[in-house]
Amino acid sequence: MINLLLNLKKTHKKVSNCYRYPILQISVISILFMFLVISCGPLPPGEYNVPETTNTTAEKTTNTQATPTTVNLPATATVDMKKLPYFRNAYKQPPRVRDRRALANFHLRMREIGQNSAIVTNCTFDILKAFVANGLPPIVTIQLENSSTFISPMVHYDNNSKMVHLQNPNSESKRRLSYEEFEAAWDKNTTKKCMILTPRKLNKADVQSVLGKYLPANASQQINVNTR
């Protein structure tokens, strides 16, 4: 079909240049040539280039970044209590443990002596680890089997040995618990919570910012922070 079209085009040129042919014959050949051009349609694919559209280019260059949703805690972390003098001041009088409000009562006493503290509820073990990794040892209530209840800062964790260390700020000795023992004894029969002591007052946004260094956003959205 393409060869025929080319031949007709040549013929049409020759006829147009020849004054011996009648005008009617030239007109017929011209009409036939135009009819064949229309009937043949566009050139076959591959004989011309189609430029990329904006959408096509965007599909090639778009790079979607997923929001981090995994825990990014270090395998181990330790807080040196010697570097936190305000903890030693808070523990000059060891907190009394009489009932489930022991941690809340300790928090109230901190307010009385002008110490900044916050009660964080709806915690998880990973949240406690994140506080330790940030240098803020969370104070927790522990009730061991066949033992009295006590309130102590968590100063160390290690995923390899699966051990937690608790320490009175005014003592060098540490109480060591396995992860299993700790989670069974932490805030027994109550909502999981901890208390944070800081040099300055913290609000919920501050606490979420601290946790956001190591935990996904949804992990800290569940917490409640009481600084009153």
Salt bridges, closest charged atoms under 4 A:
GLU52 OE2 - LYS60 NZ 2.63
GLU145 OE2 - LYS188 NZ 2.75
GLU172 OE2 - LYS82 NZ 3.94
ASP187 OD2 - LYS193 NZ 3.73
ASP206 OD2 - ARG200 NH1 3.89
